[in-house]
């Protein structure tokens, strides 16, 4: 057995984490899990640590960390840390090759910067990192001369499609989106849709936040902003198309009119495996596409009346500064309120729009300013939720 690539997985108990573990199991001769983190799921994290023999573990939530300590949930040989400090410790482990960040929200930002500063390859599944602080992340990667590898299926597809294409030959990046749970529902019925229906995605098995973001297409808005930073594009060079089968994950349009697309089944293990094994490849975890069976693909432009969050995100991408981070924070608060059945589905976009109107946009000069805008947006969005009948 040759030397295995050492992997740190932040967000090991979520949907991305679960898919990443499948890839690591499949390619255990090439990948070694050396650090894992979760928010508060002690039992699941302990089971992962035991299965993979992980020496470094972090529980972000202090109560969960204390519970694990009191219950001796991990062997004495395991180094158990807590909070943001613990995440940054894992992100900078000596000898680590790739840090895969799949934690929810802003808590992945500081570990991402720490990983880049330590010279580790950064695999990004958390859209918020580049949406919030794209210029800081890109600059940190440039300074450390390390790669940022995209884990999202759309950005991973673009990464693969762009191999060998000169930047001057790129006309446009086209992100595909399923259209979410309500893509075919008459718009007038969106006022009465339920949380349970919103969580029934037609193609993907994802966590609640991403599934609802798919229904509003806020996720595609965040992905546009992320693509701009990852691939150095101008806002007008990033577009979105609805593709109901979720088989073509994204496309690159060249200046000569050629379209280059990446295809695979709607299963996150394909994108994660490409990232963790890059630049090598290997046998997949899930079944491949079968062209001995009939396969139809269709595409259509998104209906802006149905997806106001998409246009709000596009405006934020053009405005730049703190606007993308404000959009992200307000959307997180609104989605959380919807999952708690405090607001209606159609009010998610309204709360995001009002939050953006309330806060003056300017260019953050430091990470602290980025986080201050994030905090301010959350306070305002929470107040708007409280004011909603």
Secondary structure, 3 states (H helix, E strand, C coil): CCCCEEEEEECCCCHHHHHHHHHHHHCCCCEEEEEEEECCCHHHHHHHHHHHCCCEEEECCHHHHHHHHHCCCCCCCCEEEEHHHHHHHHHCCCCCCEEEECCCHHHHHHHHHHHHHCCCEEEECCHHHHHHHHHHHHHHHHHHCCCEEECCHHHHHHHHHCCCCCHHHEEEEEEEECCCCCCCCCHHHHHHCCHHHHCCCCCCCCCHHHHHHHHHCHHHHHHHHHHHHHHCCCHHHEEEEEECCCCEEEEEEECCCCEEEEECCCCCHHHHHHHHHCCCCCCCCCCCCCCCCCCCCCEECCCCCCCHHHHHHHHHHHHCCCHHHHHHHHHHHHHHHHHCCCCCCCHHHHHHHHHHHHCCCCCCCCHHHHHHHHHHHHHHHHHHHHHCC
